[in-house]
Amino acid sequence: MGKLISKLAWAGVIAGVAVVVYAKKRADATGRDVGTVLSNLPEELKETRNELEQDVKVAVEVGKKAAAEREIEFEKELGGADKEISPMPDFLV
């Protein structure tokens, strides 16, 4: 029973530290003080989630665009490679 309580206590300490670190980073990013961030924690978490969703959407769009551009380049490379390939291997000539 003592080990369980000890593990729960450590889990609580780690969770508390995580919340404080999040609040400090959020306060630095938004220019608010840590106390304000902690007092509005649910709203801050929602805002952070929305910001992350937007960042992911932008990253996906950039990735799709880069993939499409690379596919065009790859098709051009493949099209040009056919012209350079000899039907007879060099060692048979």
C-alpha positions as CSV (number, residue, x, y, z in Angstrom):
1,M,0.0,0.0,0.0
2,G,2.9,2.3,0.8
3,K,4.3,1.9,-2.8
4,L,1.0,2.8,-4.3
5,I,0.7,6.0,-2.3
6,S,4.3,6.8,-3.2
7,K,3.7,6.3,-6.9
8,L,0.5,8.4,-6.7
9,A,2.4,11.2,-4.9
10,W,5.1,11.2,-7.6
11,A,2.5,11.2,-10.3
12,G,0.9,14.2,-8.7
13,V,4.2,16.0,-8.4
14,I,5.0,15.3,-12.1
15,A,1.6,16.5,-13.2
16,G,1.9,19.6,-11.1
17,V,5.3,20.4,-12.6
18,A,3.9,19.8,-16.1
19,V,1.1,22.3,-15.4
20,V,3.5,24.9,-14.1
21,V,5.8,24.5,-17.1
22,Y,2.9,24.8,-19.5
23,A,1.7,27.9,-17.7
24,K,5.1,29.5,-17.8
25,K,5.6,28.8,-21.5
26,R,2.0,30.0,-22.3
27,A,2.6,33.2,-20.2
28,D,5.8,33.9,-22.1
29,A,4.1,33.3,-25.5
30,T,1.1,35.5,-24.7
31,G,2.7,38.2,-22.5
32,R,0.4,37.4,-19.6
33,D,1.6,36.5,-16.1
34,V,1.6,32.9,-14.9
35,G,-1.1,33.5,-12.4
36,T,-3.5,34.7,-15.1
37,V,-2.8,31.7,-17.2
38,L,-3.3,29.3,-14.3
39,S,-6.5,30.9,-13.3
40,N,-7.9,30.6,-16.8
41,L,-6.3,27.1,-17.4
42,P,-9.3,25.5,-19.2
43,E,-9.6,28.4,-21.7
44,E,-5.9,28.5,-22.2
45,L,-5.9,24.8,-23.0
46,K,-8.7,25.3,-25.5
47,E,-6.8,28.1,-27.1
48,T,-3.6,26.0,-27.3
49,R,-5.6,23.2,-28.9
50,N,-7.1,25.5,-31.5
51,E,-3.6,27.0,-32.2
52,L,-2.2,23.5,-32.6
53,E,-5.0,22.5,-34.9
54,Q,-4.3,25.5,-37.1
55,D,-0.6,24.8,-37.2
56,V,-1.3,21.2,-38.2
57,K,-3.7,22.3,-41.0
58,V,-1.0,24.7,-42.3
59,A,1.7,22.0,-42.1
60,V,-0.5,19.5,-44.0
61,E,-1.2,22.0,-46.7
62,V,2.5,22.8,-47.1
63,G,3.3,19.1,-47.1
64,K,0.7,18.4,-49.8
65,K,2.0,21.2,-51.9
66,A,5.6,20.0,-51.5
67,A,4.6,16.5,-52.4
68,A,2.8,17.6,-55.5
69,E,5.8,19.7,-56.6
70,R,8.1,16.8,-56.0
71,E,5.8,14.4,-58.0
72,I,6.0,16.8,-61.0
73,E,9.8,16.9,-60.7
74,F,9.9,13.1,-60.4
75,E,7.7,12.6,-63.5
76,K,10.0,15.0,-65.4
77,E,13.0,13.0,-64.3
78,L,11.4,9.8,-65.3
79,G,10.4,11.1,-68.7
80,G,13.9,12.3,-69.4
81,A,15.5,9.1,-68.1
82,D,13.8,7.0,-70.8
83,K,15.7,8.9,-73.5
84,E,19.1,8.2,-71.9
85,I,18.6,4.5,-71.6
86,S,20.1,2.4,-74.3
87,P,18.1,-0.6,-75.5
88,M,21.4,-2.5,-75.7
89,P,23.6,-2.8,-72.6
90,D,27.0,-1.3,-73.0
91,F,28.8,-4.6,-72.5
92,L,27.1,-6.1,-75.5
93,V,28.1,-3.4,-77.9
